[in-house]
Amino acid sequence: MIPITRPFVREEEAEAAANAVRSGWLSQGARVQEFEAALADYVGAKHAIATSNCTTALHLALLAAGVGPGDEVICPSFSFIATANAIVHAGATPVFVDIDAETYNVQPALMEAAITPRTKVLMPVDQIGLAADVPAVLAIARDHGLKVVEDAAPSLGAAVGEARVGSLADFTCFSFHPRKSITTGEGGMITTADDAAAAKLRRIRSHGASTSDLARHASGTTEIEEYRELGYNYRMTDIQGAIGAVQMGRLEHILGERRRLAARYNALLKGDPRLSTPVVPAGHRHTYQSYCIRLKSPRPRAAIMADMAAKGIATRRGVMAIHLEPYYRERCPGLRLPVTEAAAAETLLLPLFAEMTEAEQDVVVDELKRALG
Ligand SMILES: Cc1ncc(COP(=O)(O)O)c(C=O)c1O
């Protein structure tokens, strides 16, 4: 079986997790802090705040950006459902706009056109590992007095020019699910340059407590914390933090291998009229969460996927159109986003992971060409 992905983890991660267990400190502590510091340093952010996953990171970032009931947040529909769910969790309404047909990322001009007096935040998504045009989204947000929360779940290591994702927006949220750049099993991280927001994020990820367990223990006093605001339990464990700190050291290798294999897919599939390969705008660095092709074959996508599954090759539909999922369809009846809907119907993800062999990749390409008919 050739899986859609395989996390790149070794004995070092197992040992780091075991050491956290043996230490007796398993909940959020010094190892999470170490992971946060490594990630902040890597992306060039002032603060990094770890969370239990990216969905909770997005929820907290929206709250820190001031989002609440009655507000609107503008985002693409071409994304994983969690993008919109986090907005609903914050009490606000997602306003879906269409994407660019080539990059599959949100069109900044459509975000601007959708701004109303209720808009609080613009939320671009760096889809499949390619950063959205965040500089353009930020310029629009500044003109209208709005904040930008970037959903960078699959995009740790992506860059726009010299700037790494995580250093651009007011808040950037990453995921460490096993399909992402690096993994901690489950996990998330928010980066920001805003000192007050970072302090609030640290409190509300941990019930709203005025001080953390780690700080209380380190103080050596009998200080008692206070709860002045509503918080959540969205903490990462130190077992995950320990794994994340090791994974940070592997990030560049993982992404280098993924980019090498993506370039090889490009070369093997180039010129085939039955599909198109990913478009990467000049100056962008892609993380290739998966390799996303656009099908132009008359054969239905389901038949192509079934043929490949029969040969032991996992594939996935590209990305969903959130506004067509029943929960959201009822909430935005009649909404049509033609570019999103076409992309959701015609895209297909092929296996791509750092340890994929060229022989495995050749099998994927051969079977794909056969399945395309
Ligand atoms: C674009 C996007 N946003 C949010 C998420 C949610 O991440 P998590 O599973 O860490 O909550 C994902 C996960 O697949 C995603 O792809």
The ligand as a Tripos MOL2 file, in Angstrom:
@<TRIPOS>MOLECULE
LIG
   16    16     1     0     0
SMALL
NO_CHARGES

@<TRIPOS>ATOM
      1 C1         -6.7880   24.3880    6.2690 C.3       1 LIG1
      2 C2         -6.9680   23.6770    7.5790 C.ar      1 LIG1
      3 N1         -7.3970   24.3600    8.6620 N.ar      1 LIG1
      4 C3         -7.5510   23.7640    9.8610 C.ar      1 LIG1
      5 C4         -7.2750   22.4240   10.0410 C.ar      1 LIG1
      6 C5         -7.5030   21.8040   11.3940 C.3       1 LIG1
      7 O1         -6.3150   21.3480   11.9630 O.3       1 LIG1
      8 P1         -6.3490   20.3910   13.2510 P.3       1 LIG1
      9 O2         -6.6750   19.0150   12.7500 O.co2     1 LIG1
     10 O3         -4.9620   20.4820   13.8170 O.co2     1 LIG1
     11 O4         -7.3840   20.9250   14.1730 O.co2     1 LIG1
     12 C6         -6.8230   21.6770    8.9540 C.ar      1 LIG1
     13 C7         -6.5310   20.2340    9.1280 C.2       1 LIG1
     14 O5         -6.5540   19.4380    8.2300 O.2       1 LIG1
     15 C8         -6.6640   22.3090    7.6900 C.ar      1 LIG1
     16 O6         -6.2370   21.6270    6.6060 O.3       1 LIG1
@<TRIPOS>BOND
     1     1     2 1
     2     2     3 ar
     3     2    15 ar
     4     3     4 ar
     5     4     5 ar
     6     5     6 1
     7     5    12 ar
     8     6     7 1
     9     7     8 1
    10     8     9 2
    11     8    10 1
    12     8    11 1
    13    12    13 1
    14    12    15 ar
    15    13    14 2
    16    15    16 1
@<TRIPOS>SUBSTRUCTURE
     1 LIG1         1 GROUP 0 **** ****
